[in-house]
Amino acid sequence: MNNIDYLKKYLNEDDIENGIDKLNKGISPQYIVGNVNFYGNIINVDNRVLIPRFETELLVEKTINYINKLFDKKVNILDLCTGSCCIAISIKKLIDCDMDASDISDDALEVAAENIKLNDVKINLINSDILTNINKRYDVIISNPPYISFDEDIEDMVKNNEPSIALYASNNGLYFYDKILNDCKKNLNNRFLIAFEIGYKQGNDIKNMVYKYFGSEVNISVEKDYSERDRFIFIWK
């Protein structure tokens, strides 16, 4: 679906001309519409948060499958770098869990709070730089953190609209994975699952980080997206 067809599908007829004008000024169509359908849920979005992608819907699906296989109890879940809260909301609606979601951005947390209310779910929001302000232990930590390298070329519409804090990371895009894996043991129960969305070239580097911080005591699976590119990594014990 091209961008104009997207606007025609989701905007009222009276708003289409104004929407196309905004589109011609380089504004993302999802921000013009003001929301997206993510895993069957309406998620409000604007330039304070990343626009959810189809790949992240697959992260939700795969994570739920892992949870159902690994646990036979109500699970405690933490969604790191939650942004719009699309991941946390979608999982919370589908499985029995206690859900916390965190972000360092006050702007993102405002959008997340709107979406929690819109979708009528109970999720606890935390302002935290990764795990700095988080003291609880969890069965599951899930994250779609910023993973684009600062020197990587991306589409102008993404670069010019979406918040850079949600896109870019140092260390060739690997900073947040290293930080989470280095710090998360204090926040994990003895039996746990870590679920990441990753850049398609980052699988081996992140696997090496897992071995560095967890040794051979965990299971690791790098899994592909709809385009058959490495896009997810699951770590469990």
PyMOL commands that set and color helices and strands:
alter all, ss='L'
color gray80, all
select helices_A, chain A and resi 3-10+13-24+29-33+54-70+86-94+106-119+156-161+164-166+170-173+175-187+203-214
alter helices_A, ss='H'
color red, helices_A
select strands_A, chain A and resi 35-38+41-44+75-80+97-103+124-127+138-143+188-197+219-224+230-236
alter strands_A, ss='S'
color yellow, strands_A
deselect
rebuild
show_as cartoon
